């Protein structure tokens, strides 16, 4: 009778890759609408998700890079609109 305890892996390589793939897709899907709405929020989130996905070795590297590029573009849109309007374009009144 074998009573040796079998170690249980908390995260398998397949699950880690799947999580990274999900982050790559999420970065793309958040960066895309960020070009039109909530640029200041969705841009940085897309950038962070893309960088984490790339660091975890995603199989969807192209999608992660596209999400990163869209996140940067989101921030550039905010910057361009702020410069064009000579200041912040939001009004809290």
Secondary structure, DSSP 8 states (H G I E B T S, - for coil): ---------SS-HHHHHHHHHHHHHHHHHHHHHHTTS-HHHHHHHHHHHHHHHHHTT-S-HHHHHHHHHHHHHHHHHHHHHHHHTTS------
